[in-house]
Amino acid sequence: MRMKKNLILYFVLLAVSLALTGFLFSQERIIDLAAEYDLSFQEASGDVGYYKMRTVYYHGNSLGITHSREELISTFKREAVKIEKGIHLVKFTWKEAKIGQDKKIQGEISNWKILPYVSGFTYLLDFENINFPDQIDFSPIPGTLQGMKFMVNILDAHAQFDLLRTQSAGGINRIKKTGDKISNPGAGQSTSWDFNAFIQDSDFTNGEYDTMFTGVCILDGKKCAVLEYINSESRLSSRTQITPKMIIEQEGTSNFWGHIFIDLETGNLVKGDLYEYVIVHATMPGQSQQMRLFERRLIEIWRVSEEEFNDEI
């Protein structure tokens, strides 16, 4: 009987201890959803960050059925060079990238190819005086399909995960509390994405473009703000010169949306994602009837340690 009482007392104390631990932990994780936050860049001159990206292309036929998958994995270094009033100059250096493909929608890809021209590709962006993407010289990248995909990868790394956090391109100063929602300054704007001689007469015109402060969460032990962006019915067009005699005219629509996770203590980007659905009508040489093609894209970007950055991808 005495042993039974001791066991009961033990379990009661254990339950109280666990409950108290959970309570104390929850107190440390209290998040004020009514508070105002500054979600713009908080970096100072000399700050360095390392990032990894994964882009997945799901290629579909005229019915939208996926027939193959292509992945591009890359890493880059971000270094704040000069941060002062009126200047926010950041240097980006890409370390490496590889691209692979498979006919399966899921599973491991074994057929990888290293893109040698990625190593050391460097440029500067001034987020206080942004002129994107014209501030980047893409001429060292070869005019091939794979070179174009790396160029687009660079556009993706900044268009959503950097520019939406600026005042001029993202209206970030109008997003302070959870629940805040704005029409992005980029709504309705057109941008050329010509790429050497490979892509010419290009245009991407944003449709409706909204940004929302969805909430606050704990991610990898960090208290993070969660921004959600939605871009609907954007229009795109271009001329792609595969060979001197093979020029493809294409036009279509793009719908994309995603999330940005911002460390509220440091202002660093912790993680981001983008989901896109593209419908394209392409005119092939010698054909009068347009081909209808579907493509889905998934983009993931996340902050890594210097050790992870130095590892091979």
N, C-alpha and C positions, 0 to 999 in steps of 0.2 A: 504493500500500500504506500509506504514511504517513497519507494522508488518510483511508483506511478505518479505521486505528487510532484516529485523532483522533475520528472519528464514533462509534465504539464507546465510547470513553472519555466522550464527550459524553453519550450516551444512558445510560450507567451512572451518571454524576453526576446526570443529570436524574431518573432513577428513585430514587436515594438521597435526593435533595432532596425529591421529592414524598412519599416514604415518611416522611421525618423530619417534614415539615410536617403530615402526617396524624396522626403520633404525638403531636406537640406539641399539635395541636388537640384530639385525643381526651383528652389529659391535662387540658386546660382544661375539658372537658365530663364529667369523671368524676363519676358520681352514686352516692352511697352508699345502696343500697336498704335497708340494715339500720338506717339512721339514724332518729331520732325527730324529727318535725316538729310545729310548732304551726300548725294550719290554721285557727284562729279569726281574727277581724278583727284587723289590726295597725295600723289607721289612727289618727292623732292629730288633735286638734282643729285645724281649718283645712284639712285635706287635702281635695282636690277631685278627682273623677274624672268622666269623660264616657263615656256608653254609647249604643250603638245596638242596636235590637231588630228582628227580622224574624219575624213569625208567619204561618204558612201554614195555611189551613183547606182540607182536601180533602173536599168534600161528597159523600157517597155515597148511593145508593138502598138499597132493602131488601135487595139482594144484596151490598151493599158495593162496587158499581162506582162510581167517581168520575164525577160528571157536571159538576162545576164546581170552580173553585179561587178562593180569596179570600186576599189578602195584606194585612197591616197592618205598616207600617214606622214606627218611632218613635225618638226620641232623648230622653235625659234626663241631667240633671246630678246628681251625688251629692256632697254637702258635709258633712263631719263637723263638727257644731256644738259638741258638748260631750262630751268623752271623759274620764271619770274613774271612780273606783271606784263601782260601782253604777249608772252612767249611760253609755249609748252612744247619744247622740242624733244622728241623721243627717237632714239636710234633702234632699228630692228635688224637683227642679223639671223638669217635662217641657217640652221646647222645641217640638216639633211632631210631627205624625203624619199619615199618609195611608193610605187604604185603596183597594184596587182589586180587580177580579175579572175572570175570563176562563173560558171553557168548556174551554180546553186545560189539561192537567195540568202542562205545562211551557211555557217560552217567556216572552217579555216581555209585561208587562201595560201597556196604553196608556190604559186607562180608570181614572184615579186621581181620588180626591176628598180634598181636605185637610179635616181635622177641626179647625175653628177653636177649639173649646173646650179643646183639648189645650194650646195655648200658654200657659205660665205656671201650669199646674195644679201646685200645691205642697202638700206635707204633711211632717210630721215622724214619724219612727219611732224609738223607743227600744228597741234590741235587747237591753238588759239587763232591760227591763220590758215585754216585747212583749205586745200585745193585738191581734193581727192577724186580720182586716182592720178591726176596729172603730175603730182609731186614725185611719182615713182617712175624711174627709167626701166622699162621692161625689155629693152633691146638685147641684153645679154641672154635672155631666155629664148631658146630655139622656137621657131614658128611651126610647131607640130601640135597634134592633138594633146599629147601629154604635157607639152610646154604650156599650152593654153589652160589646161586643168590646174597647173601650179599657179599660173597668173590669177585665175579665178579664186584659187585658194587664198591668195594674198588679199584679194578684194573682200572675201568673206571674213577673214581674220579681223578686219578693221571696220567694215561697213556697219555691222551690227554690234560687235563687242567692244568697239572703241567709240565710233562716231555717235552712237546713241547716248553716250555719257558726256557729250559736249553741249554747250549752250547753243551754238550756231546751227549744228546739224541735228541735235537731239532734244533741244529744249529742256535739258535736264534740271535747270533751276526751278521749273514749274512742277517737278515731281518731288515731293517732300514727305508725304505721309502715305501709309497704306490706304489703298482705295483711290489715290490720285490717278487720273487718266487724262492724257493729252493727245491731240492730233499732232503727229510728228511733223517738224518743219520740212522734212523731206517729201511729204505727201504731194503727189502731182509733179514732182521735179523729174527732169530727164538727165541722164548721164550717158556719155559715150564710154564704151569699153573696148575700143579698137586695140588690137594686139599685133604690133609689127605689121607685116604684110598678110598675116594669116587671117585676121578678122578686120574687116573694114565696114564703113557705113553702119556702125552699130549704135543701138540706142536701147536704153532701159528706162522706162517711164513708170515711176511709182504710182500705184493706185492709192486707195485709202491706207493710211499708215498710222497706227495707234500704238502708244506705249503706256503701260499700266504698272503701278507699284502694287503688285499682287499681295505681298506679305513679307514676313520675316521668318527665317528658319535657322536651325543649327545644321551646318554642313561641314563634315570633317572637323568637328569641334569648334567651328567658327560661327559666330552670329552673322548671318548674311541677309541682305535685302534681296528680294526676288523681283526682278523686272520681267514683264512679259510684253512681247511686241507682236503685232499682227499686221501683215501687209497683204492686201487682197487685190486681185485683178490688175497686177502690173502688166505692162505691155513691153515686149522685147522684139528686136529685129536685128539682123546682121547679114553680112556676106562673108562666107568662109571659103578661103581658097586652099583646097586640099592639095591640088597640083595646079600648074599654070593653065591647064585645060579643064580642070574640075572645080567649078565654083558653085557653092550651094547657097541659095537664097532661103532665108528662114524668118518666120515671124510667129509669135505665139504669146501666151500669157503665163504668168508666174504668180503663185500664191504661196507665201511662206510665213512662218510664225516660229516663236521660240522663247527662250528664257535666258536671263543673265543673272548670275549669283555674285553679289558684291560683298566682300568682307567689310562690315561696318566699322571695324577698328582701324584697318589700314587703308581701306578704299580699293584694295586689289581685286581684280577679277579672279574669282576662285574657279568658276565653271560656267560654261554657256552651251547652248544647243540651238540648232536651227533645223526645221523640217520644211521641205519645199516640194511643191507639185507643179510640174511644168508641162504644158501642152504646146507642141510646136508643129507648124505646117512648113514643110521643107520642099523646095523646088529643085530637083536634080537636073544636071545638064542633059538636054535632049528630051526631057519629059515635060509635058504640058500639065499633067495632073499632079497635084501636090500630095506628098506623103504626110500622113498624120502620125506623130510620134509622142509618146508619153515618157516622162522621166521623173523619178522621185529622188530627192537627195536628203541625206541625214548628215549634219555636221555637229561634231562635238569638240569642244576646246576646254582644256583644264590646266591649271597651274601645277607645275612639278618642281621638285627640289633640284638643286644643281647637280647632285649625284645622278638622279634619274635622267636629267638632261644630257649628261655626258655619256650615258649608256647608249649602245646602238639601238635604233628603233626596230 
